Amino acid sequence: MSITWLAASPESIFPPVEKATEHGLLAAGGDLSATRLLKAYQHGIFPWFNKNDPILWWCPDPRMVLFTDNVHISKSLNKVIRKGVFKVTIDQAFEQVMKACSAPRQNQPTDPDNRTWIHSNMIDAYTDLHHQGYAHSIECWQDDRLVGGLYGVSIGKAFFGESMFSFVPDSSKVALIALCQQLQRWDMPMIDCQIYSDHLSRMGAEEISRTQFIKKLSPLCANETPPKQWQLDTDLPYSL
């Protein structure tokens, strides 16, 4: 199956998601402008590519999602939360979180030019979305040190998780739980987790078909919630 190459203009149209390959690759080329990124996410499409490769756009089937009222909190994690081992904030260190997510993981190559898909072009593009109120970071702190967190994109009532990191055990899990609890309060029922991982499965995420995902996503993105900087409710058990 041939891949659609997008024109440089951010107004160029993505092909139907059903045209994706069996691995979920839909299109290549284009740019990382805010206009194109927002259009992509609204249609269930996301970019994922190495620094020296063309921009690649994906819409896999099945799709990994976490329904925010389904997040699994184990007894040990609940104990960590109740003890106040970590404090959680939102939108206080967006670029720092992205750079932490880009750090090489265990068993990854250390070539600074090709070690991760979260390279300088991606950081610049998502930082721009953050300044516009569409991209958000959830930060987990211990003794005033950033030790875990995640970031993603929000459109309407939908949240699209992009990446997470953990320098201290359980820190990214606590950040994800805090995010789910806050999103529930805002009537945001679903986090797009993109592709399967054992870690997310243990946290309560599940795979659904691409058709189901798009059907659930469309009304959430259509909700006219204005973009803004987020803040964690102070009565949740994570506040600084």
VMD Tcl script that draws the C-alpha trace (Angstrom):
set ca {
  {0.00 0.00 0.00}
  {1.41 3.40 -0.97}
  {1.70 6.14 1.65}
  {0.17 9.56 1.07}
  {2.73 12.40 1.09}
  {1.34 15.62 2.51}
  {2.04 19.02 0.98}
  {3.96 21.61 2.99}
  {0.84 23.71 3.58}
  {-0.76 23.01 6.99}
  {-4.13 23.09 5.21}
  {-3.34 19.92 3.23}
  {-5.82 17.15 4.00}
  {-5.05 13.84 5.71}
  {-6.30 10.72 3.96}
  {-9.10 8.72 5.64}
  {-7.74 6.81 8.64}
  {-8.92 3.55 7.06}
  {-6.10 4.02 4.52}
  {-3.46 3.35 7.21}
  {-1.20 0.32 6.82}
  {-1.65 -2.71 9.05}
  {0.90 -1.14 11.40}
  {-1.02 2.14 11.52}
  {1.13 4.34 9.25}
  {-1.17 6.76 7.43}
  {0.88 9.52 5.81}
  {4.27 11.21 5.62}
  {5.57 14.74 5.14}
  {3.85 18.01 5.93}
  {4.91 20.02 8.97}
  {4.44 20.29 12.73}
  {2.50 23.54 12.76}
  {-0.16 23.98 15.44}
  {-2.85 24.01 12.74}
  {-1.80 20.64 11.36}
  {-1.21 19.02 14.76}
  {-4.63 20.03 16.06}
  {-6.28 18.82 12.87}
  {-4.44 15.51 13.16}
  {-5.43 14.87 16.77}
  {-9.07 15.69 16.07}
  {-9.06 12.85 13.54}
  {-7.19 10.39 15.77}
  {-3.85 10.89 14.02}
  {-0.50 11.60 15.69}
  {3.12 12.16 14.56}
  {5.87 9.72 15.47}
  {9.26 9.77 13.76}
  {12.98 9.91 14.45}
  {14.87 13.17 14.13}
  {16.50 12.49 10.77}
  {13.46 10.82 9.18}
  {10.48 12.38 7.36}
  {7.49 13.29 9.53}
  {5.33 10.17 9.84}
  {1.64 10.23 10.80}
  {-0.07 7.27 12.48}
  {-3.54 5.98 13.31}
  {-3.18 2.40 14.59}
  {-5.87 -0.24 14.92}
  {-6.56 -1.29 17.64}
  {-6.13 1.82 19.78}
  {-5.03 1.85 23.42}
  {-7.23 4.07 25.61}
  {-7.66 4.68 29.32}
  {-11.12 5.61 30.51}
  {-10.50 8.01 33.36}
  {-12.96 6.31 35.72}
  {-11.22 2.98 35.07}
  {-7.70 3.84 36.22}
  {-6.35 1.09 38.47}
  {-4.95 2.14 41.84}
  {-3.21 -0.76 43.55}
  {-3.05 -1.03 47.33}
  {0.63 -0.12 47.29}
  {0.03 2.94 45.10}
  {-2.87 4.03 47.26}
  {-0.54 3.86 50.25}
  {2.05 6.00 48.42}
  {-0.64 8.58 47.61}
  {-1.99 8.67 51.18}
  {1.49 9.09 52.63}
  {2.13 12.10 50.39}
  {5.37 10.66 49.02}
  {4.92 12.77 45.87}
  {3.33 16.11 45.08}
  {1.71 16.71 41.71}
  {1.25 19.88 39.66}
  {-0.09 20.65 36.20}
  {1.44 22.99 33.60}
  {4.28 24.14 35.85}
  {7.23 22.66 33.93}
  {6.07 21.68 30.44}
  {9.36 21.89 28.55}
  {11.21 20.26 31.44}
  {8.79 17.32 31.30}
  {9.21 16.93 27.54}
  {12.99 16.93 27.88}
  {12.78 14.37 30.67}
  {10.58 12.18 28.45}
  {13.21 12.48 25.71}
  {16.02 11.15 27.90}
  {17.35 7.79 26.67}
  {15.73 4.79 28.31}
  {17.46 1.61 29.38}
  {18.73 -0.44 26.40}
  {18.21 2.49 23.98}
  {21.06 3.81 21.81}
  {22.73 6.95 23.15}
  {23.32 8.68 19.80}
  {22.11 12.23 20.59}
  {20.88 12.75 17.01}
  {18.68 9.67 16.81}
  {18.04 8.34 20.30}
  {14.41 9.37 20.62}
  {11.41 10.59 18.69}
  {11.05 13.49 21.16}
  {13.70 15.64 19.52}
  {14.09 19.41 19.28}
  {11.55 19.80 16.45}
  {8.89 17.99 18.49}
  {9.73 19.91 21.66}
  {9.42 23.23 19.81}
  {6.09 22.23 18.22}
  {4.47 21.00 21.42}
  {5.82 23.89 23.48}
  {4.02 26.16 21.00}
  {0.82 24.15 21.57}
  {1.39 24.52 25.31}
  {1.65 28.30 25.03}
  {-1.65 28.25 23.12}
  {-3.31 26.24 25.91}
  {-3.62 22.91 24.05}
  {-0.67 20.90 25.39}
  {-0.30 20.13 29.08}
  {2.19 18.57 31.45}
  {1.59 16.75 34.70}
  {4.58 16.96 37.03}
  {5.43 14.69 39.96}
  {7.78 16.16 42.56}
  {9.76 14.76 45.46}
  {11.66 17.14 47.73}
  {11.23 19.91 45.13}
  {12.81 17.72 42.44}
  {10.96 16.70 39.26}
  {10.99 12.90 39.40}
  {8.18 11.84 37.06}
  {5.38 13.02 34.86}
  {3.73 13.00 31.48}
  {2.49 15.35 28.78}
  {-0.15 15.38 26.10}
  {-2.62 17.40 24.05}
  {-6.16 18.40 24.95}
  {-8.90 19.31 22.48}
  {-12.39 19.89 23.82}
  {-13.09 17.03 26.24}
  {-10.41 14.69 24.83}
  {-6.88 14.18 26.15}
  {-4.17 12.61 24.01}
  {-1.30 11.23 26.07}
  {2.07 11.49 24.38}
  {4.81 10.27 26.70}
  {5.66 9.75 30.35}
  {8.83 9.36 32.39}
  {9.83 8.15 35.83}
  {13.13 8.83 37.57}
  {11.76 7.41 40.85}
  {9.56 4.27 41.06}
  {5.80 4.96 41.00}
  {6.18 8.67 40.15}
  {4.71 8.48 36.64}
  {1.92 6.22 37.92}
  {0.95 8.79 40.55}
  {1.02 11.54 37.90}
  {-1.31 9.48 35.68}
  {-3.70 8.75 38.55}
  {-3.83 12.43 39.48}
  {-4.53 13.33 35.86}
  {-7.37 10.79 35.63}
  {-8.97 12.06 38.84}
  {-8.77 15.65 37.63}
  {-10.11 14.81 34.17}
  {-13.06 13.00 35.73}
  {-14.00 16.23 37.51}
  {-13.87 18.07 34.19}
  {-16.08 15.46 32.50}
  {-13.22 14.26 30.29}
  {-13.79 10.50 30.09}
  {-10.99 9.19 27.87}
  {-7.20 9.38 27.48}
  {-5.75 8.27 24.16}
  {-2.72 6.10 24.94}
  {-2.04 5.32 21.26}
  {-0.47 1.85 21.35}
  {-0.43 -1.08 23.76}
  {2.04 -1.32 26.61}
  {2.08 -3.66 29.60}
  {2.58 -0.67 31.91}
  {-0.57 1.09 30.70}
  {-2.54 -2.15 30.70}
  {-1.70 -2.64 34.38}
  {-2.94 0.91 35.00}
  {-6.34 0.05 33.52}
  {-5.93 0.98 29.86}
  {-7.50 -1.23 27.19}
  {-7.51 -1.71 23.45}
  {-10.54 -0.80 21.37}
  {-10.99 -0.83 17.62}
  {-10.04 2.23 15.59}
  {-13.67 2.55 14.53}
  {-14.81 2.64 18.17}
  {-12.08 5.11 19.04}
  {-13.01 7.57 16.30}
  {-16.70 7.24 17.20}
  {-15.95 8.14 20.84}
  {-13.41 10.82 19.93}
  {-15.46 12.94 17.52}
  {-18.05 14.29 20.02}
  {-15.34 14.87 22.64}
  {-13.26 17.02 20.29}
  {-16.39 18.85 19.11}
  {-17.05 20.11 22.64}
  {-16.27 23.82 22.62}
  {-14.04 24.00 25.68}
  {-11.62 26.92 25.32}
  {-7.90 26.08 25.57}
  {-6.25 27.30 28.76}
  {-3.56 26.56 31.28}
  {-4.65 23.83 33.68}
  {-4.43 23.64 37.45}
  {-4.90 20.69 39.79}
  {-7.77 21.05 42.26}
  {-6.35 21.86 45.67}
  {-8.52 19.32 47.51}
  {-6.97 16.39 45.64}
  {-4.31 14.63 47.78}
  {-1.36 15.78 45.68}
  {-1.18 19.55 46.01}
  {2.01 21.33 46.98}
}
mol new
graphics top color blue
foreach p $ca { graphics top sphere $p radius 0.5 }
foreach p [lrange $ca 0 end-1] q [lrange $ca 1 end] { graphics top cylinder $p $q radius 0.2 }
display resetview
